[in-house]
Amino acid sequence: MANILPYEPNAPDPRLARLLLNRYVFATWLCYLTEYQLLTVFVIYQRIELDNPVNWLKEWLDQILFSFHTVARMQVLGIHMVAYSLLLVRLHEQLPSCHNWRRQRLQEELLIKLCLLAILISQGYWSSWFYLKYIVDLNADMDVSFIGHYLRRNGVFCGLVYFLTEHLPFGKEVWPLPLIRLESATWQWLLCHHFDLGRTLPRSLLYTIGFAALFWPNMSGDHSASCQLLCLSSCMVTLITVKLNAIKCIFSTVMHEELPLTFQKQQEQWLSPQHTQDGGLPMCLALRVDIQLHGFRLQAARDFYMIASAPNDELCELFQLRGILHRKPKNWRALRNVLMGNISQFTQLLNECLARPATEAQPRPKHRNTRCQPNVRHLAPPAPAPNYWSRRCESEEPGPEPQKPSFVPLFEKLEQQLRNCQLSKQVQCFYNCLPVYATQLMRTDKDDCEVCVGRPLVWLIPGLVSICIRSLTEDKHGSLQQDLAMIFNALIGLEKQIANLLALLERRQQKPCQTLCVLSETIRLAMNKLIYHFNKYLNFILGDEPLVDSLRNRK
């Protein structure tokens, strides 16, 4: 159970763990408030009295809002909400997993998917049970046990369909980074848009129609009673769907709030906790390589780029000097070590993956070597199979690949024949409309895990380039001057490794993933930007005329 909450074991510093844990607690508190809001909506739908609203409001405050029974029942829903949010946080913060086969990915992610399914179904069931406690007797002769059974089954169906639509796909990003972050995004968005009614209402209506078609509440021919029960189930399905969507949106908004990053160097260990809590989060701490929180690393890299590229912010504190003679940079060296550590680690990872196959596999001869004697074995052992490049994060050798089913060649032959006929486009469109592509479980995994691990570099490299460019006007002491050659060489080496990877994928007739394409374009633009601003100083910085000529003549 300790691995479910990734903050304490994977955070290298208590300040980082405290920051993320406080955000999680704040998001949980907002989810509790959302639960009370939805209960208020349901009670208004059920018990509002237009003739005497003041008495109804007093009754609602005394018997429902501040009632001990309501608080006790709310804890049952709170347990499910906490468990669901913990699973979402784990999916968001886990590192990208690499597998040679989709069967291996299915085996690894099946447990957490089953936990999500069980929690969503249980949450739908107990949410229906919670709303049943505040239901008013309908104006019809109905069996109370049938009403409860029908509505609870409706909640189970709602949780099941929500899992199929939101969490069934493997490898899906839980909380994507926001494209635009406003000044008061948290409160403005939580007050107005955290319910996302434009998305949840059509979906809940579709759930109700589908469930009503399967299990129509037939009340012995009483159509008015059936319609009342159908309207009640529609209200409950809408509230349950809104709640599940609101939990996900609230945690996404709170967790992606702007980090309090500062250029100040990490505090010394002898300082008291009171002094360490006053300042923000140092960038050299938030961008460390040993942080095993993938979602947090992406957010920290994004915020670092926004701070470094902001035209109004000053980077003077980054280039301040320290020491008795004021000769050493105060904050730049710590940040430089972290940024160059990320780039060098990713370059080394790609180098290890690309260094496995030196050349392409030699074609095998068509004829078979026959033995001289059928019952005599060879003295020399058989030659090992060629070691192909494998997209794996581990350094050990890859194990044997699972055998493909016998019907795979037949399926590939049928697929090739369909491509040659005139109906190939129609068949391809039909495959794309299916919820699960038929050949995904039989083909190898095409995701580049090494490239996915390097996704923070999409923001770190432009931020580093922005600091280098702004140092031309803001670095009065020349703190960054001696590190420009190292930055140029690191970016050139990373660009070569990515170019080699693209060439290898092209030879193997494999399509590169989106992260690799974005990272390649990011490095190309960053190098062009550096060459444009440091064109006059390239000979002084690099000291290699052929390299300088190649950089100036690049497209």
ZATOR-366032 format. One record per residue: x negated, y negated, z of N, C-alpha, C in turn; residue in one letter. Coordinates in steps of 0.05 Angstrom, whole numbers, plus 5000, padded with zeros to 4 digits. Layout:
XYZXYZXYZA;...
//
This chain:
498350245000500050005000498349755000M;495749785008494049555008493349454980A;493449634960492849544933495149394920N;497549404932499849264920499448964922I;498448864945497948584948495048524941L;494548414918491848404908490148174919P;491348004937489947754944487647814964Y;488247954986486247995007483848164997E;484348404985482048564978480448464954P;481648314936480348224911479447934911N;480147784932479247504933476547494948A;474447374936471847374948471547174971P;473546994974473246784994475946755009D;475946715035478546695049480146445041P;478846235032480346005023482046064998R;480946224980482446304956484746484963L;484346674981486446854990488646705005A;487846505021489746345036491446175017R;490246064996491745894977493846064963L;493046294952494946464938497146574956L;496346644980498346754999500346545007L;499546295011501346075017503346034994N;502346054970504146014947506146244945R;505246484952507146714951509246674972Y;508546594996510546555017512446335010V;511446114998513245894990515145984968F;514246144949516046254928518146444940A;517346604960519246774973521446614988T;520646405001522646225014524546104994W;523546024971525345914950527246124940L;526346374939528146594930530346644951C;529746614976531846624997533946404993Y;532946164988534845944983536545994958L;535346114938536946184914539046394921T;538446574938540446774946542846644960E;542346444977544546304990546146134970Y;544746024950546245884929548046064914Q;547146294907548846484892551146584909L;550646624935552846704953554946474954L;554046234955555946004955557646004930T;556346054908557946054882559946274883V;559246514893561146734894563446674914F;562846554936564946494956566746274945V;565646084931567345874918569246004897I;568146194883569746334863572046494876Y;571546594901573446764913575346624932Q;574346434949575946344971576446044971R;575845904951576245614952579245544953I;579845354970582545254973582644964965E;583944904943584044634934585844464950L;587744584965589644424981588244305005D;586544455018585244355042582244435041N;580744285026577844355022576144305048P;577044125066575444075090575444315108V;577744425113577944665130576444905117N;576644925091575145135077572145105080W;571244855079568344805082567444875111L;569044805131568344875158568245175162K;570245315151570245605153567845725139E;567045605116564745715102562145675118W;561845445131559445395147559345575172L;561645615185561645765210561546065206D;563146165188563446455185561646585164Q;560446425146558946535124556046445125I;555546185124552846075121551246125147L;552346055170550946085196551946325211F;552846525198553846765211551546965215S;551547105237549547305243549747535223F;552147605216552547825197551347755169H;551647505161550547425135547547435136T;546347345158543447345160542347635160V;543747815174542948095175543248225148A;545448175134545748285108543748175088R;543047925092541047795074538347925076M;537648045099535048165102534848415084Q;537048555080536948785062536248705034V;537348485024536648384998533848264998L;533048155021530348045023528148255020G;528648495031526648715028526348784999I;528548804984528348874956526948644940H;527548404948526348174934523348164938M;522448214963519648214969518148444954V;519448674953518148904939518048844909A;520148734898520148664869518048454863Y;517748254880515848044875512948144878S;512548334897509848444900508948604875L;510848744863510248894839509648704816L;511148484814510648284793507948154797L;507148094822504547984827502348174819V;502748424825500748624819500348654788R;502548654774502348664745501048414733L;501548194746500447944736497447924741H;496448024764493747984772491848214764E;492948444755491148664749489648614723Q;487148724722485448694699486548854676L;486048764651487048924628485749204628P;487449404625486549684625486049774596S;483949934592483350024566483650324565C;484850424544485350714540484950784511H;483851024507483551124480486151214468N;487951294484490551394475492751264491W;494951224478497351114492498351304513R;497851554510498651744530497251684557R;494751604556493351534580494451284593Q;495151084577496350844587499050914600R;500551094587503151174598502851304625L;500851474628500351614653499551414675Q;498051214668497051024688499250824697E;500850734678502850534684505650654690E;505850914689508451034693509351004722L;507551024741508351004769509450724776L;508050514767509050244774511650184759I;511950294735514450264720516750404734K;516250634745518350774760519050624785L;517050504798517650344822519350104815C;518749974793520349744784523249834778L;523550064765526150164759527750224784L;526450354803527850424828528650174844A;526849974845527449734860529649574846I;529649554820531749404806534449534809L;534549804807537049944810538049914839I;536249944858537049914886537949624892S;536549434880537349154885540049094873Q;540649204849543349164838545449294854G;544949534866546849674882547449514908Y;545349434922545749294947546649004944W;546148884921547348624916550348644912S;551248854898554148894896555348954924S;553949114940554949174967555048914983W;553148734980553048474994555448304986F;556048284961558248114952560948234959Y;561048504961563548634969564448554997L;562648475014563348395041564848135042K;564747975021566047715020568147704999Y;569147934992571247944971573947904984I;575747774969578447724978580247934966V;582348024981584148214970585448114945D;585448284924586648204899589648234900L;590948074884593848074883594948304867N;594248544875595148784861594749024879A;596249234872596149484888593749644877D;591549624891589049764883587949934905M;586450134898585050294917582450154923D;581950094949579649944957577050104952V;577250364956574850534951574150534921S;576150534904575550524875574250254867F;575250034879574049774873571149764881I;570549854906567749854914565950034897G;566950274891565450454874564950344846H;566950214835566650104808564649874808Y;564849694828563049464828560149534835L;559749734853557049814858555849954834R;557450114820556350244796555750034775R;557249824775556749604756554049464763N;553449434789550849314796548549494789G;548849764792546749944784546249934754V;548449914739548149884710546749624702F;547349414717546049154711543049164716C;542249284739539349314744537949494724G;539249704715538049884695537649734669L;539649594659539349454634537349224636V;537149094659535148884662532349004660Y;531949244671529349374669528749444640F;530649544626530149624598529549384580L;530649154586530248914569527748754577T;526948764603524748594612522148734618E;522348974630519949104640519249374627H;520749464608520149724596517649714578L;517249504562514849504544512249504561P;510349664552507749694566505849474556F;504249374574502249164567503448894563G;505948844571507148584568506248384589K;505848134582504947934601507347854618E;506947854645509047804663509747504665V;507747344670508047054673506146914654W;507046854630505246704612504646424622P;502346324615501546054624503345844612L;504245644627505945434615504345264596P;505645194573504245024554503944744563L;506044634576506044364586506644364616I;505044224632505544204660506043914667R;508543854675509243574682508243504710L;508543254717507543154743509043284766E;511643294764513243414785514743654773S;513143834761514344064747515744254766A;514644294790515744494808518544414817T;518844174829521444094839523444044817W;522543904795524343844774525344094760Q;523644284756524444534743526044714761W;525344724787526744894805529544794810L;529944534811532544414817534444444793L;533344444769535144434745535044684728C;532844814726532545014705531745294715H;531645334741530645594750532745814747H;535345734743537345944738537346034709F;536445854690536245924662538946034652D;541045884655543745974649544146024619L;542745874602542945914573542046184565G;540346314581539346584574540746804589R;541446744614542646954631545646994626T;547046784620549946814616550646984592L;549546944568550147124546549447414552P;547147454566546347724572548247854591R;549047714612550947824632553547884619S;554447714601556947764586556748024570L;554448064557554048304541553948544559L;552748524583552748754602555648824610Y;557248624616559948674625561648804603T;561348704579562848824556562049114552I;559449164553558549444549559449624571G;559249534596560149704618563149734618F;564649524611567549554610568449744588A;566849754566567549944545567050234554A;565050274571564550544580566350624603L;566750444622568350504646570450284649F;572650304635574750104638576250154663W;576649944680578049984705581050024701P;581850264695584650314690586150344716N;587950164721589550164746592350264742M;592550504731595150634726596950454710S;595850334689597350174671597849884680G;596749814703597049534713594849364699D;595649224678593649074663592748824678H;594448704695593548474710591448544730S;591748774744589748864763587148924749A;587349054725584849124710583448864702S;584948664693583648414685582348274709C;583748274732582548154756579948284764Q;579948554763577448694770575248654749L;576048624724574048574703572848294706L;574448104713573447834718571547824743C;572347974763570647984787567948124781L;568048334766565548474758563848294740S;565148134723563647944706562147744723S;563447644744562147444762559847574777C;560247814786558047944801555648014783M;556248104759554048174740552547914733V;553947694729552647444723550847354746T;551847374770550147294793547747474797L;548047734793545847914796543747864775I;544547824750542647774728541247504733T;542747304741541547044747539447064770V;540147224790538247264812535647394804K;535847614788533447754779531747574761L;533047414744531547234727530347004743N;531846914763530846684780528446764796A;528347014806526047104822523547094805I;523747194781521447194762520646914755K;522546734749521846464741520746304764C;521746344789520746194812517846264817I;517246514818514546604823512646504800F;513646504776511946414754511346114757S;513345954765512845664768511045604791T;511545734814509945664838507045764835V;506746004824504046114821502345954801M;503745844781502245694760502145394766H;502745314791502345034798499344964796E;498744724790496044634785494344684810E;492044804806490144864828488744614837L;488144584863486644344872483644384868P;482844384843480044434836478444174839L;476044204849474243974852471444054842T;469843854834467143904825465143934848F;466143884873464343894896463344184899Q;460844194908459644454913460944604936K;460744864936461945024957460844944984Q;462644935004461844855031459945055043Q;458144955060456345135074457745305095E;456545525102457845715120457945615149Q;456245425156456245335184458345125189W;459745035169461844835173464244975187L;465644825202467944925216470344955197S;472245125204474645165187476144905182P;476044715202477444465198476344305175Q;473644315172472344165151472844295124H;473044565123473444705098476244685088T;478244635105480944615097481644345086Q;480044135091480743865082480443835052D;478243945041477643905012479344094995G;478844074969480244254950478644504946G;479344644924478044894917475744844898L;473244904905471044854887471245014862P;470444894840470545034814468645264813M;466345234826464445454826465445694841C;467445664858468745884872471046004856L;472645824844474945924829474246064803A;471945994791471146114766469046334769L;468746444792466746654796467346904780R;465247044773465547284756466747514772V;466147534798466947764814469847754823D;471347554815474247534822475747734805I;477147924818478648134804481548064801Q;482247814798484947724794485147594767L;486147754748486047664720487847424715H;490247424726492047194723490946934735G;489746964758488546724771486146624755F;484546794744482346714728483246554703R;485346644690486446504667487446224676L;488846204698489845944707487545764715Q;485545864729483245704737481745594713A;481445764692480045684668481645464653A;484345494653486045294640485845024655R;486045034681485844784697483044654695D;481044824693478344714690478044564663F;479244674642479144544616480744284617Y;483044274630484644034631483143814647M;481743884668480243684683477843584667I;476443774655473943694640474543534615A;476743574602477443434578479243194582S;480043134607481742904611480142644607A;481142454591479542214585479442024608P;481342034626481441834648479741914672N;479342184676477742274699474742224694D;473442164716470542124714469042364725E;466942434712465242654720462742564735L;462742334746460342224759459542404782C;461442514797460742684820459442944811E;459843024786458643264775455643224771L;454842984764452042934758450542784780F;451642784804450242654826447842814834Q;445842684846443342804854443242844884L;441743034893441443094921438443144927R;437843184952435143234960433842974971G;431443004982430042784994429242584973I;428242684950427442504928429542474907L;431942584912434142564893433342654865H;432342894863431442994837433043234827R;434643354845436143594837439143524834K;440443624814443343574811444843694835P;446843544843448343624867450443844861K;452043804841454343974836454044124809N;452344024791452344134764451144414763W;449044474779447744724777449544954786R;451044914806452845134815455045184794A;456144974782458045024761456845144736L;454345054730452945164707452445464710R;451645554733451145834738453646004735N;455945894744458446044741459246064712V;459145844698460045844670458246024653L;455645994656453746164640453946454649M;454646504674455046784682457346914668G;459546764665461846874650461146924621N;459746744608459046774580457047004576I;455047024594452947234591454147504597S;455947524616457147784623458847884599Q;460347704587462047794564460347864540F;458147714536456347774513455048044518T;454148104542452948364548454948584545Q;457448544552459448754549459948824520L;460048614503460348664474457848794463L;455548724473453048834463452949134470N;453749214493453749494501455749654484E;458049534477459949674461459049704432C;457849494422456949504394454349664390L;452749704411450249834408450550134408A;452850244413453250534413452850664385R;454350574365453850684338452050494323P;449650584316447850414301448750384272A;449650604261450650604233453250744231T;454450734208456850884204456351184204E;458351334210458051624211457451724183A;455551914181454852024155457052204146Q;457652204120459752384110458852674111P;460652844119460053124122459953254095R;458253454091458253604065460753764062P;461553784037464053924031463754224034K;461254334027460954624030460254694058H;460954934066460455034093457955214092R;456355194113454055364116454855644125N;454455834109455256114116452856244130T;453556414148451456554162450356784145R;447856854150446657074136447857344146C;448257364172449457594184451957514200Q;454257634196456657534209456557564240P;455057754250455057804279452657684294N;451057524280448657404292449157114296V;448757014320449156734326446656574321R;446956314317444656134312443056104338H;440356074334438656024357438855734367L;439155554348439355264356442155204363A;442555034383445254954391446554784369P;449154784368450554614348449954314353P;449854164331449353874333451653734346A;451153554364453353404378454853234358P;457353174365458953004348457952724349A;458152574327457252294328458752124348P;457351954362458551784383459651534370N;462251524366463551294354463851074375Y;464150834365464550604383467350634396W;467450624422469950654436470550404452S;473050324452473850084467474450164496R;472350184511472550264539470950074556R;471950014580470549834598468349984614C;468750244619466850384635464250434619E;462050464634459450504622458950794616S;460450984628459851254623460851334595E;459951574586460651664560463551734559E;464851694537467751754535468152054535P;470352144548470952424548472252514522G;472752774521473952874496476752764491P;477252694466479852584459481952814459E;484352754468486452954466487153034438P;487853284434488453374407491153264398Q;491253184373493653084362495653314357K;498153254358500153464351499853554323P;500853794317500553914291502153764270S;504253624278505953494259504953214251F;502753124262501652864255500852844225V;499353044214498753014185501253014168P;503353164175505753164160507152894161L;507052774185508352514188506852304172F;504152314172502552124157502952154127E;503152404118503652454090506452354082K;508452394099511152284093511051984093L;509551864112509451574112508051464087E;505951604077504651514053506551534029Q;508151744028510051764006512251554007Q;513051484031515051264034513950994025L;511350954030510150704021510050673991R;509750903977509550893948512250863935N;514450933949517050913936518150633939C;520450583927521650323927522950253953Q;523550453970524950393995522950354019L;520450304013518450284034519050034051S;519749814039520349564054522749594072K;524849734061527149774078526549954102Q;524950164097524250344119522550204140V;520750034131519049884149520749684166Q;522649554154524449384169526049534189C;526849784182528449944200526650034224F;524150094219522350164241521849934260Y;521649694248521149454265523549394283N;525949474274528349414290528649614313C;527249844313527550034334526249924360L;527350004383526249904408523450014414P;522850254405520150374408519250474381V;516950384372515950464346515150764347Y;516050914327515951204328513151314329A;511251174317508551284316506651174337T;507651024356505850904376504751114395Q;506251324401505351524420503451724407L;503151714380501351894366498851774357M;498751504355496351364346494651274369R;492151224364490351124385491050834391T;490250754415490850484424489150284409D;490350074398488849874383488149624399K;488749614424488149374440485249374447D;483949144444481149104452480949014481D;480449204499480349134527478048944533C;475748994520473448814526474048524518E;475548494496476248224488478348104506V;480248264516482248174534481048084561C;478948214570477648134594476347854591V;475547794566474247534561476247314554G;478747344559480747134552480246874567R;479246874592478646604604476646444589P;474946564572473046414556474346234536L;476846284529478346114510478645834522V;478745814549478845544562476245454573W;474545644581471945564593470045444573L;469945554549468045454529468745174521I;471245104514471844824507471344634531P;471844734556471344564578468344504582G;466644714577463744674579462844484557L;463944504533463144324511464044044517V;466344004529467243734537465343604557S;464343764576462443664596459843584582I;458943744563456443674549456743414533C;459043384520459443144504459742894522I;461142924545461442694562458842624577R;457042814578454442754591452842554575S;453442514549451942324534452342034544L;454641984555455341714565455441704596T;455941924610456341914639453942024655E;452242184642450042304657447642104655D;447541924674445441724675442741834684K;442642054698440142164709439042394692H;440442474671439542694654439642964668G;441743014684441943264699442443494680S;443943454659444743664641442843704617L;440943524614439143524590437543784588Q;436443874610434744114609436244374605Q;438844364607440544604603441844614576D;441544424559442844424533441844644515L;439244704516438144924500439345194508A;439645234534440845484544443745514535M;445245284536448045294528448245354498I;446645224482446645284453446045574447F;443945674459443145954454445246154463N;446546094486448646274496451046284477A;451946044468454146034449453546154422L;451046124413450246244387450146544389I;449146644412449146934416451947054417G;453746924432456447024434457847014406L;457346804391458546784364457547014346E;455047084348454047304332455247574340K;455647614366456847864375459747894366Q;461147674367463947684358464047724328I;462247594313462147644284461447934277A;459648054292459048334288461448514294N;462948444315465348594322467448574300L;467848334289469748294268468948454243L;466348454237465348614214465748914218A;465349004243465749284248468649364246L;470449204255473349254253474149254223L;472949074208473649064179472649314165E;470349414172469349654159471049894167R;472149894191473850114199476750074192R;477249854177480049794168481949774191Q;481049634212482749584235483249284238Q;485649224246486348944249485448844276K;484048614278483248514304485648404320P;485348414346487548324363487648014363C;489847914373490247624373488147484391Q;487447604413485447484431482747454417T;481947644401479447634387479447414366L;481747384352481947174332481846894345C;483246864368483246604381480446544393V;479146744404476446694415474446624393L;474646754370472846694348473246414338S;475746324336476346054327475445854348E;475745914373474845734395471845684394T;470345904391467445874390466545714366I;467945764343467145614319467645324322R;469945244333470544964337468644834358L;467944994379466144884400463344844388A;462345024372459744984360459744744341M;461844724325461944494307462044224322N;463444224344463643984360460943914373K;459444114383456844064394454843964373L;454944094349453144014328453643724319I;456243654318456943384309455943174328Y;456143214354455443014374452443014380H;451143244378448243264384446643304359F;447643204336446143254311443443114311N;443242884323440642744323438642864342K;439543024361437643134381437243434379Y;438043554357437843854355434943944354L;433243794339430443864338429143854366N;429843654381428743624408429843834428F;432343904424433644094443432744374438I;432944464413432344744406429444794400L;428144604385425444644378424944864358G;426944944342426745144322427845034296D;426144974277427144844252428945024236E;428245274231430145444216432845464229P;432945494255435545504269437045244267L;435645014269436944754266438044714238V;436544804218437544774190439944954186D;439945194197442345364194444745254208S;444345124231446545004245447644764230L;445944604219446944364204448244434178R;447444664166448644744140450944944143N;451844994167454045184171456645054162R;458445224154461045124144462845034166K;
//
